[in-house]
Amino acid sequence: MFEPDSTVVAMVSGGADSVSLLRALAGGAFGPVALSVLHVDHRLRGGESDKDAEFVREICGAFGVRCTVAPVDVAAFATEHGLNLEDAGRQVRYAEAARELEARCAESGAGLASGRIATAHTFDDRVETALMRLAQGTGAGGLTSLAYRRGAVVRPLLDCARADVLAYLGELGQAWREDASNADTSRLRARVRAELMPVLRDINPRFDESMARTLTVIGDEDAFLDELAREAAAGVSKGASGEVRVDRSAAAALPRVLQRRVLRLLIRETFEGASRLEFDHIEAVCDGLGDPAFAHDLPDGLRAFAEYGRLIISRSDERTSPFVGGVLAVPGRIDLGEAGTLTASTSGPAEPDADPRVAVLDAGALGGPLTVGPVSPGDRMRPFGMDGSRKLSDILVDAKVPARQRPLVPVVRDGERIVWVAGVKSSEDYRVGPDTQRTVRLAWEPCRTEGTS
């Protein structure tokens, strides 16, 4: 879990488990480390919270360990983000620990990759968490969520029973702080600890041993499935910035067990902080893989929807607004913000360009200055190779330009006539022919190329 001389931030509440962790780390049980302590004061227990913080400061002082106390109003954080106190406290603690580790590594010049955040979870915590998740409904990943190491977070006491911890502190003659709320059986963890665990141990005196084997097997199988999911994700996911983009047909062909894992993996890696996804949310997205009209809102401000052959998951509050256009001088260049840039140049006779983001026009057919703007309702043009006109909306649909990208497609106009829908179609009225003496070349560089073709 630790490299020699790792920079380690130990999370110490003052309870028996975390005090044991502090004593073990400070005593060199895990080798030489650059140790500091973080105590997060949740501000939930009034004067008792102050006493917890002072206790942690005193024990750190006794062993010459640097201590940082971070007071955070967890109740206010929970209200603001719609969380229960336990979830809010966990998010706050890990956020503070990540900041503290970054600061300690920067201060010492150590690489952040070798830094560790040590927590005092024990085997009892591991079993209690698995039983809580089982009661609430979860998959294998939820049952084995307390891993020995995940990223920078390590749990050195995960194989130690709480009885071992208390015996260790008794041998050292080391005091600790008791949080009275740990005995409040209105909280699920306390109820599992006080009511369910004794029954299970009564049914099977070797329950802890059998549970350890079960969690080990489930954990190994879960890790194997995660590797398969990561390989599958590489085959169905399309590269995109800030959103999940999946080939619907390829994802639908996967076994359901991999569909779930692939989607959850991609969402978590793309949207940091998306933590409220439940089974029903992922299942709804899996069900929607075969529906070309699928759309579904997800927690954490996400929305999943079908877009031609793809499944897109993006922030639901992201809306594409039409850009502001203007006059395009020939020769010249115009910056269209999110829609990119358009340039115009002139030359003698030239053949049409195969690149859809380039249009070569008969300069003699142009009647006046060119203007550039977004698609407008009712726009029509005479597409290249056709006799009659068509609605731009139909042309964009046929070209499979996603609806959310259409406001960013530049439309070049010659007075009232449409010359070119950038990246899609040019007008038959400006076709280069054998009598063409001069041409105008238009080139579009979009800021975002996904979805236009």
C-alpha positions in Angstrom: 0.0 0.0 0.0 2.9 2.3 0.7 6.1 3.1 -1.1 9.1 3.8 1.1 9.0 7.4 2.4 5.5 7.9 0.9 3.7 11.1 1.7 0.8 9.9 3.8 -2.2 11.8 5.0 -4.0 9.7 7.7 -7.7 10.6 8.3 -8.1 10.5 12.1 -11.5 11.2 13.7 -10.4 10.4 17.2 -12.3 7.1 17.4 -10.7 3.7 18.2 -10.1 2.7 14.6 -8.4 5.9 13.4 -6.3 6.2 16.6 -5.1 2.7 16.0 -4.2 3.6 12.5 -2.3 6.7 13.7 -0.4 4.7 16.3 0.5 2.0 13.8 1.7 4.5 11.1 3.6 6.6 13.6 5.2 3.5 15.1 6.6 2.4 11.7 4.3 -0.7 11.3 4.0 0.1 7.6 7.5 1.2 7.0 9.0 4.7 6.9 6.5 7.3 5.7 6.2 11.1 5.7 3.1 11.1 7.9 0.6 13.9 8.6 -2.9 13.8 10.0 -6.2 15.3 8.8 -9.1 15.7 11.1 -12.4 16.9 9.5 -14.6 18.6 12.0 -18.2 18.0 10.7 -19.6 20.6 13.1 -22.5 18.2 14.0 -21.9 17.6 17.7 -21.3 21.1 19.2 -18.8 21.0 22.0 -18.1 17.3 21.5 -16.8 18.1 18.0 -14.4 20.7 19.5 -13.2 18.1 22.1 -12.6 15.5 19.3 -10.5 18.0 17.4 -8.5 18.9 20.5 -7.9 15.2 21.3 -6.5 14.5 17.8 -4.3 17.6 18.1 -2.9 16.4 21.4 -2.2 12.8 20.3 -0.5 14.1 17.1 1.6 16.4 19.3 2.6 13.6 21.5 4.0 11.7 18.5 5.4 14.6 16.6 2.9 14.3 13.8 1.7 17.3 11.9 -2.1 17.8 12.3 -4.5 19.8 10.2 -8.1 20.3 11.5 -10.6 21.2 8.7 -14.0 22.5 10.0 -16.7 21.9 7.5 -20.5 22.5 7.9 -21.6 19.0 6.7 -25.3 19.7 7.5 -25.3 22.7 5.2 -23.4 20.8 2.5 -25.9 17.9 2.7 -28.8 20.4 2.3 -27.2 22.2 -0.6 -26.5 19.0 -2.5 -29.6 16.9 -1.5 -27.6 14.3 0.4 -28.0 12.5 3.7 -25.5 13.3 6.4 -23.5 10.1 5.9 -23.0 10.6 2.2 -22.3 14.3 2.7 -19.7 13.6 5.3 -18.0 11.0 3.2 -17.8 13.4 0.2 -16.5 16.2 2.4 -13.8 14.0 4.0 -12.4 12.7 0.8 -12.4 16.1 -0.9 -10.5 17.6 2.1 -8.1 14.7 2.2 -7.3 15.1 -1.6 -6.6 18.8 -1.0 -4.4 18.1 2.0 -2.4 15.4 0.2 -1.8 17.7 -2.8 -0.6 20.4 -0.4 1.7 18.1 1.5 3.2 16.6 -1.7 3.7 20.1 -3.2 5.4 21.3 0.0 7.8 18.3 0.1 8.4 18.2 -3.6 7.2 14.6 -3.7 5.3 13.2 -6.6 1.5 13.1 -6.1 1.4 9.6 -7.6 3.2 8.2 -4.6 1.1 10.0 -2.1 -1.5 8.1 0.0 -4.6 8.9 1.9 -4.9 6.3 4.7 -8.3 5.5 6.2 -9.0 3.3 9.2 -11.7 1.0 7.8 -11.7 -2.4 9.5 -13.0 -5.8 8.5 -16.1 -5.0 10.5 -16.7 -1.9 8.4 -16.2 -4.0 5.2 -18.8 -6.6 6.3 -21.3 -3.9 7.6 -21.0 -2.0 4.3 -21.6 -5.2 2.3 -24.7 -6.0 4.4 -26.0 -2.4 4.1 -25.6 -2.4 0.3 -27.2 -5.9 0.1 -30.2 -4.6 2.1 -30.5 -1.5 -0.2 -29.8 -3.4 -3.4 -26.5 -3.4 -5.2 -24.2 -5.3 -7.6 -20.9 -7.0 -6.9 -19.1 -3.6 -7.0 -21.2 -2.3 -4.2 -20.6 -5.4 -2.0 -16.9 -5.0 -2.4 -16.7 -1.2 -2.5 -14.2 -1.1 0.4 -11.0 -2.1 -1.4 -7.5 -2.3 0.1 -6.5 0.4 -2.3 -8.4 2.6 -4.8 -6.3 5.3 -6.4 -4.5 7.2 -3.6 -6.8 5.8 -0.9 -5.5 2.9 1.1 -7.1 0.9 4.0 -4.3 -0.8 6.0 -6.6 -2.2 8.7 -9.1 -3.8 6.4 -8.2 -7.3 7.5 -8.4 -6.3 11.2 -11.5 -6.9 13.2 -12.7 -4.2 15.5 -11.9 -6.5 18.5 -8.3 -6.6 17.3 -8.2 -2.8 17.2 -9.5 -2.5 20.8 -7.1 -5.2 22.0 -4.2 -3.3 20.3 -5.2 0.0 22.0 -5.6 -1.8 25.3 -2.0 -3.2 25.1 -0.7 0.4 24.3 -2.8 1.9 27.1 -4.1 4.4 24.5 -7.3 6.3 25.0 -9.7 7.2 22.2 -12.9 9.2 21.7 -16.4 7.7 21.5 -18.9 9.2 19.2 -22.3 8.7 20.8 -24.0 8.8 17.4 -22.4 5.5 16.6 -24.9 3.8 18.9 -27.9 5.5 17.4 -29.7 2.6 15.7 -31.9 5.0 13.7 -28.8 5.1 11.5 -28.5 2.1 9.2 -24.8 1.2 10.0 -25.4 1.3 13.7 -28.5 -0.9 13.4 -26.6 -3.4 11.3 -23.8 -3.4 13.8 -26.0 -3.7 16.9 -28.9 -5.9 15.6 -27.9 -7.8 12.5 -24.3 -8.8 13.1 -25.0 -10.6 16.4 -27.7 -12.6 14.8 -25.5 -13.7 11.9 -22.7 -14.6 14.2 -25.1 -16.6 16.3 -26.3 -18.5 13.2 -22.8 -19.1 12.1 -20.0 -18.7 14.7 -17.5 -18.5 11.8 -19.6 -15.9 9.9 -16.7 -13.4 9.7 -14.4 -16.0 8.2 -16.9 -17.2 5.6 -17.9 -13.6 4.8 -14.2 -12.8 4.2 -14.0 -15.6 1.7 -17.2 -14.6 0.0 -16.1 -11.0 -0.4 -12.7 -12.0 -1.7 -14.3 -14.3 -4.4 -16.9 -11.6 -5.4 -14.1 -9.0 -5.4 -11.9 -11.1 -7.8 -14.8 -11.8 -10.1 -15.9 -8.1 -10.0 -12.4 -7.0 -10.9 -12.3 -9.5 -13.8 -15.6 -8.2 -15.2 -14.4 -4.6 -14.9 -11.4 -5.5 -17.1 -13.8 -7.0 -19.6 -15.9 -3.9 -19.4 -13.0 -1.7 -20.0 -12.0 -3.6 -23.1 -15.6 -3.6 -24.4 -15.8 0.2 -23.7 -12.9 0.8 -26.0 -14.7 -1.0 -28.8 -18.1 0.8 -28.5 -17.2 4.3 -27.2 -16.4 7.2 -29.6 -13.9 9.8 -28.5 -15.6 13.0 -27.3 -14.9 15.8 -24.9 -17.2 16.2 -22.0 -19.8 13.6 -22.9 -20.3 9.9 -23.3 -20.7 8.8 -26.9 -21.5 5.1 -27.6 -22.2 3.2 -30.8 -25.8 1.9 -30.1 -25.6 -1.2 -32.2 -22.2 -2.3 -30.8 -23.3 -1.7 -27.2 -26.7 -3.4 -27.7 -24.8 -6.5 -29.0 -22.9 -6.8 -25.7 -24.2 -9.2 -22.9 -26.4 -7.2 -20.5 -23.8 -7.7 -17.7 -21.2 -5.8 -19.8 -23.7 -3.2 -21.0 -24.3 -2.1 -17.4 -20.6 -2.0 -16.5 -19.6 -0.2 -19.7 -22.1 2.5 -19.3 -21.4 3.0 -15.6 -17.6 3.0 -16.3 -17.9 5.6 -19.1 -20.2 7.8 -17.1 -18.0 7.8 -14.0 -14.9 8.5 -15.9 -16.5 11.3 -18.0 -18.4 13.1 -15.3 -16.5 13.5 -12.1 -18.9 13.7 -9.1 -21.7 11.7 -10.8 -22.3 9.5 -7.8 -26.1 9.0 -7.6 -26.5 6.5 -10.4 -28.6 3.6 -9.3 -29.4 0.2 -10.9 -32.7 1.5 -12.4 -30.9 4.4 -14.1 -28.4 2.2 -15.8 -31.1 -0.3 -16.7 -33.2 2.4 -18.4 -30.2 3.4 -20.5 -29.5 -0.3 -21.5 -33.2 -0.6 -22.4 -32.9 2.5 -24.6 -30.0 1.2 -26.7 -32.4 -0.2 -29.3 -34.7 2.8 -29.4 -33.9 5.5 -32.0 -36.1 8.0 -30.1 -34.7 7.3 -26.7 -34.3 10.1 -24.2 -33.9 9.8 -20.4 -32.9 12.1 -17.6 -30.3 10.8 -15.1 -29.2 12.1 -11.7 -26.4 14.7 -11.3 -27.8 16.8 -14.1 -27.2 14.2 -16.9 -29.3 13.3 -19.8 -29.1 10.2 -22.1 -30.5 10.3 -25.6 -30.2 8.5 -29.0 -28.6 10.5 -31.8 -28.8 8.6 -35.0 -26.5 5.6 -34.5 -25.2 6.8 -31.2 -26.1 7.0 -27.5 -25.1 10.3 -26.0 -24.9 11.1 -22.3 -24.2 14.8 -21.6 -25.0 17.5 -19.1 -28.7 18.3 -19.5 -28.1 22.0 -18.9 -25.8 22.3 -21.9 -27.7 24.1 -24.7 -26.2 25.1 -28.0 -27.2 28.7 -28.9 -27.0 30.0 -32.5 -23.8 31.9 -33.2 -23.6 35.6 -34.3 -22.7 35.9 -38.0 -21.6 38.7 -40.2 -20.2 39.7 -43.6 -17.6 37.5 -45.2 -15.3 39.5 -47.4 -13.8 37.8 -50.5 -11.0 37.3 -49.9 -11.4 37.3 -46.1 -12.0 35.5 -42.9 -14.8 35.6 -40.3 -14.7 34.3 -36.7 -18.0 32.6 -35.7 -17.2 31.8 -32.1 -18.3 28.3 -31.2 -19.2 27.7 -34.9 -15.5 28.0 -35.8 -14.1 30.2 -38.7 -14.9 30.6 -42.4 -12.3 31.8 -44.9 -12.9 32.9 -48.5 -10.2 33.0 -51.2 -10.3 33.5 -55.0 -8.5 31.8 -57.9 -8.9 30.9 -61.5 -10.9 27.9 -62.8 -10.8 25.0 -60.3 -12.4 21.7 -59.7 -14.8 21.1 -56.8 -13.1 19.9 -53.6 -14.0 16.5 -52.2 -13.7 17.8 -48.6 -17.3 18.6 -47.3 -15.9 21.5 -45.3 -14.7 23.2 -48.6 -16.9 24.7 -51.3 -15.7 25.9 -54.7 -18.1 28.3 -56.3 -18.4 30.1 -59.7 -17.4 33.6 -58.7 -19.4 35.0 -61.7 -22.6 33.7 -60.3 -22.2 35.7 -57.0 -24.3 38.8 -57.0 -23.2 40.7 -53.9 -21.4 40.5 -50.5 -21.5 37.2 -48.8 -23.1 37.0 -45.3 -22.8 34.1 -42.8 -25.4 33.2 -40.1 -27.1 30.2 -38.5 -30.0 28.3 -40.0 -33.3 30.2 -39.9 -36.8 28.8 -39.9 -38.2 28.3 -43.4 -34.7 28.4 -45.1 -34.7 26.7 -48.5 -32.0 26.1 -51.1 -31.4 24.4 -54.4 -29.0 21.6 -53.5 -26.1 20.7 -55.8 -27.4 18.3 -58.5 -31.1 19.1 -58.0 -33.6 21.1 -60.0 -36.0 22.1 -57.2 -35.4 23.6 -53.8 -35.5 21.9 -50.4 -35.9 22.9 -46.8 -32.6 23.3 -45.0 -34.1 21.4 -42.0 -34.7 18.4 -44.3 -31.2 18.6 -45.8 -29.7 18.6 -42.3 -31.7 15.6 -41.2 -30.7 13.7 -44.4 -27.1 14.6 -43.6 -27.6 13.2 -40.1 -26.4 16.4 -38.5 -27.5 16.1 -34.8 -30.3 18.6 -33.8 -28.2 20.0 -31.0 -25.4 20.8 -33.5 -27.5 22.4 -36.1 -27.4 25.9 -34.5 -23.6 25.8 -35.1 -23.7 25.0 -38.8 -22.8 28.2 -40.8 -25.1 29.1 -43.7 -23.5 31.3 -46.4 -25.9 33.6 -48.2 -25.6 35.7 -51.4 -28.3 38.2 -50.6 -31.5 36.1 -50.1 -30.0 33.0 -51.8 -28.2 30.3 -49.9 -24.8 29.6 -51.4 -23.6 26.9 -49.0 -24.6 25.0 -45.9 -21.1 24.5 -44.5 -20.0 20.9 -44.3 -23.3 19.7 -45.8 -24.4 21.0 -49.2 -23.6 23.7 -51.7 -26.1 25.3 -54.1 -26.6 24.2 -57.7 -26.9 27.9 -58.6 -23.1 28.4 -58.0 -21.9 25.2 -59.7 -18.5 25.5 -61.4 -18.9 24.8 -65.1 -16.8 24.8 -68.3 -17.4 28.6 -68.7 -16.2 29.5 -65.2 -13.3 32.0 -65.3 -12.9 32.7 -61.6 -13.8 30.7 -58.5 -14.3 31.4 -54.8 -13.1 28.9 -52.4 -14.9 28.7 -49.0 -13.4 26.7 -46.2 -14.9 26.0 -42.8 -13.0 25.1 -39.6 -15.5 24.1 -36.9 -14.5 24.3 -33.3 -16.4 21.0 -32.6 -16.4 18.5 -35.4 -18.4 15.8 -33.8 -21.8 15.3 -35.4 -21.2 17.1 -38.7 -20.3 15.4 -41.9 
